[in-house]
Amino acid sequence: MATPPDGSSANWPYGQGQNQGDTSQNRFNFPSAPSRAQPYEQQPPQQPPQQRQPQQPAQSRRAPAPAASQPNHNPLVRPYAMTGGRTRPRYQLAIEALVSTTADPSRLQGQLPEHQRICHLCREIKSVAEISALLTIPLGVARILVADLAEAGLVAIHQPGGDESAGGQPDVTLLERVLSGLRKL
């Protein structure tokens, strides 16, 4: 540590003569450093709680009651817990892949609630994107859950991309039907 030329550290800002507890001379205004005490500002007297007037009617403070026709689907389980921490399905699954249920309801008894909901929803053919939207779960989670159901043999997946006998090319008749349908619009 440097010492002043005359040997005294009384007026030297970096010396030992500086009183460590003295905060009145704090030249640095750090938020965590103690600084000069601010004068106390008097606040107007507050009314006791029983004499205060409510600012808004009590009815407007209440949350609106949910409609009886709309079930409340607040997720109590986080998406990563639904998938067991996995972020990718075991095999590639397109969002437009069609899913249909192949299992009878008795096989669904031991499954997770999310798996049961997907199986009940897929009694009619749905895409993975539709499953995600209808169940209000993220698309990645829907992919993983559908892939798990396919491995268990509870759903059938119809991947897009053409027949293997056509060399992976899309079906020409399907494309012609889509084109004619678009022209009719």
Secondary structure, 3 states (H helix, E strand, C coil): CCCCCCCCCCCCCCCCCCCCCCCCCCCCCCCCCCCCCCCCCCCCCCCCHHHCCCCCCHHHHCCCCCCCCCCCCCCCCCHHHHCCCCCCCCCCCCCCCEEEECCCHHHHCCCCHHHHHHHHHCCCCEEHHHHHHHHCCCHHHHHHHHHHHHHHCCEEEECCCCCHHHCCCCCHHHHHHHHHHHHHC
